[in-house]
């Protein structure tokens, strides 16, 4: 598995991963009609804008051995004005067949490194409370710092924020990253 910065040519693959992983990960958590209504074209518009001029979003892709995009992560400045966390992991998704091979850890390392390069050495991320990937963030040393409601597809769900006050551990400095992550 290899991680690199995304380019506009990656947008269709990012959109595919985004839609497909939402449908597999959130089935039974998010209303089915919302998941069934997701489109590649809609997500392509979202990620094209994220790579556009003036955007502060940074986007990375993870590729399998054949060069196929099987995961991605997006990050940038923390969006809610949190006084303790300057950077935010906006999204990280990996095709089900590519999970458990270390790609998630590689993507998080790339995100933490880029944010640190831009002066953001603390990190926050939001994840749906029912997302089975929460253990991944905990194994990476994320600390649950708060919860909030979020409306998705007409349902009110709960989001959990995980935080790292110092991303050195995510960037490979200081140990503490579980090998199974």
C-alpha positions as CSV (number, residue, x, y, z in Angstrom):
1,X,0.0,0.0,0.0
2,X,1.2,3.5,-0.9
3,X,0.0,6.9,0.2
4,X,0.4,10.1,-1.8
5,X,-1.2,13.5,-2.2
6,X,-4.4,13.4,-4.3
7,X,-4.7,15.1,-7.7
8,X,-7.8,16.1,-9.6
9,X,-7.4,12.9,-11.6
10,X,-8.1,10.9,-8.4
11,X,-11.5,12.5,-7.8
12,X,-13.6,9.7,-9.5
13,X,-11.8,7.0,-7.4
14,X,-12.2,9.1,-4.2
15,X,-15.9,9.5,-4.9
16,X,-16.3,5.7,-5.5
17,X,-14.5,4.9,-2.2
18,X,-16.5,7.5,-0.3
19,X,-19.9,6.3,-1.5
20,X,-19.1,2.6,-1.3
21,X,-17.6,2.8,2.2
22,X,-20.6,4.8,3.5
23,X,-22.9,2.2,2.1
24,X,-21.0,-0.7,3.8
25,X,-20.0,1.0,7.0
26,X,-23.2,2.9,7.8
27,X,-25.8,0.4,6.7
28,X,-28.0,-0.1,9.8
29,X,-26.7,3.1,11.3
30,X,-27.7,5.8,8.8
31,X,-31.1,5.6,7.1
32,X,-31.1,3.3,4.1
33,X,-32.8,5.8,1.8
34,X,-30.0,8.3,2.5
35,X,-27.3,5.8,1.7
36,X,-29.1,4.6,-1.4
37,X,-29.4,8.2,-2.6
38,X,-25.6,8.8,-2.5
39,X,-24.1,9.2,-5.9
40,X,-20.6,9.2,-7.3
41,X,-21.3,12.4,-9.2
42,X,-22.4,14.2,-6.0
43,X,-19.2,13.2,-4.2
44,X,-17.1,14.0,-7.3
45,X,-18.4,17.6,-7.0
46,X,-17.6,17.7,-3.3
47,X,-14.0,16.4,-3.8
48,X,-13.3,18.5,-6.9
49,X,-14.2,21.6,-4.8
50,X,-11.9,20.3,-2.0
51,X,-9.0,20.2,-4.4
52,X,-9.9,23.6,-6.0
53,X,-8.1,26.9,-5.7
54,X,-8.3,28.5,-2.3
55,X,-9.3,25.4,-0.5
56,X,-7.5,24.6,2.7
57,X,-8.5,21.0,2.5
58,X,-5.6,18.6,2.0
59,X,-6.4,15.2,0.4
60,X,-4.4,12.0,0.4
61,X,-5.1,8.7,-1.4
62,X,-4.0,5.2,-0.6
63,X,-3.3,2.8,-3.4
64,X,-3.0,-1.0,-3.5
65,X,-0.1,-2.8,-5.2
66,X,-1.8,-2.3,-8.6
67,X,-2.0,1.5,-8.2
68,X,-5.8,1.4,-7.6
69,X,-7.1,4.0,-5.1
70,X,-8.6,2.0,-2.2
71,X,-8.7,4.7,0.4
72,X,-8.4,8.4,1.1
73,X,-8.2,10.9,3.9
74,X,-9.0,14.6,4.0
75,X,-7.8,17.2,6.5
76,X,-7.3,20.8,7.2
77,X,-7.8,23.5,9.9
78,X,-10.3,22.5,12.7
79,X,-13.7,23.9,11.5
80,X,-15.5,24.5,14.8
81,X,-13.3,27.0,16.6
82,X,-12.0,24.5,19.2
83,X,-9.5,26.2,21.5
84,X,-7.4,23.0,22.0
85,X,-7.3,21.4,18.5
86,X,-6.0,23.3,15.5
87,X,-6.1,20.6,12.8
88,X,-8.9,18.2,11.9
89,X,-9.1,14.9,10.1
90,X,-12.3,15.6,8.0
91,X,-12.7,12.1,6.5
92,X,-10.9,8.8,6.2
93,X,-12.4,5.9,4.3
94,X,-10.9,2.6,3.1
95,X,-12.5,0.0,0.9
96,X,-13.6,-3.0,3.1
97,X,-11.3,-5.4,1.2
98,X,-8.3,-3.1,1.9
99,X,-8.9,-2.7,5.6
100,X,-6.6,-4.2,8.2
101,X,-3.4,-3.8,6.2
102,X,-2.0,-0.7,7.7
103,X,-3.3,1.8,5.1
104,X,-5.4,3.7,7.7
105,X,-2.3,4.2,9.8
106,X,-0.4,5.4,6.8
107,X,-3.1,7.9,5.8
108,X,-3.3,9.2,9.4
109,X,0.4,9.6,9.5
110,X,0.3,11.6,6.2
111,X,-2.5,13.8,7.5
112,X,-0.7,14.5,10.8
113,X,2.5,15.2,9.0
114,X,0.9,17.7,6.6
115,X,-1.0,19.5,9.3
116,X,2.2,19.7,11.4
117,X,4.0,21.2,8.4
118,X,1.3,23.9,8.4
119,X,1.7,24.5,12.1
120,X,-1.2,22.4,13.3
121,X,0.2,19.8,15.8
122,X,-3.0,19.0,17.5
123,X,-5.8,17.1,15.8
124,X,-9.5,16.4,16.2
125,X,-11.8,14.1,14.3
126,X,-15.5,13.4,14.4
127,X,-16.9,9.9,13.9
128,X,-20.4,8.5,14.2
129,X,-20.9,6.8,17.6
130,X,-22.1,3.6,15.8
131,X,-19.0,3.4,13.5
132,X,-17.1,0.2,14.1
133,X,-13.9,2.0,13.3
134,X,-13.8,3.8,16.6
135,X,-11.5,1.2,18.0
136,X,-9.0,2.2,15.3
137,X,-8.8,5.8,16.6
138,X,-8.5,4.6,20.2
139,X,-5.6,2.3,19.2
140,X,-3.9,5.3,17.6
141,X,-4.1,7.0,21.0
142,X,-7.1,9.2,20.3
143,X,-9.0,10.4,23.4
144,X,-12.7,10.8,23.3
145,X,-13.2,14.5,24.1
146,X,-16.9,15.2,23.4
147,X,-20.1,14.2,21.7
148,X,-22.7,16.1,19.7
149,X,-25.9,15.3,17.8
150,X,-25.8,15.3,14.0
151,X,-28.8,15.0,11.5
152,X,-28.2,12.7,8.6
153,X,-31.0,11.6,6.3
154,X,-33.7,12.8,8.7
155,X,-32.3,10.9,11.6
156,X,-30.5,12.4,14.6
157,X,-27.4,10.5,15.3
158,X,-24.5,11.0,17.7
159,X,-21.0,12.0,16.8
160,X,-18.0,11.4,19.0
161,X,-14.9,13.6,18.8
162,X,-11.4,12.0,19.3
163,X,-8.5,14.3,19.9
164,X,-4.7,14.3,20.0
165,X,-3.2,17.3,21.7
166,X,0.2,16.4,20.2
167,X,0.2,14.6,16.9
168,X,3.9,13.5,17.4
169,X,2.6,10.0,18.1
170,X,0.7,9.9,14.8
171,X,3.7,11.2,12.9
172,X,5.8,8.4,14.3
173,X,7.5,10.3,17.1
174,X,7.2,9.3,20.7
175,X,5.8,5.8,20.2
176,X,2.3,4.8,21.4
177,X,0.8,3.8,18.1
178,X,-0.6,0.3,18.3
179,X,0.7,-2.0,15.6
180,X,-2.8,-3.4,14.9
181,X,-4.2,0.0,14.0
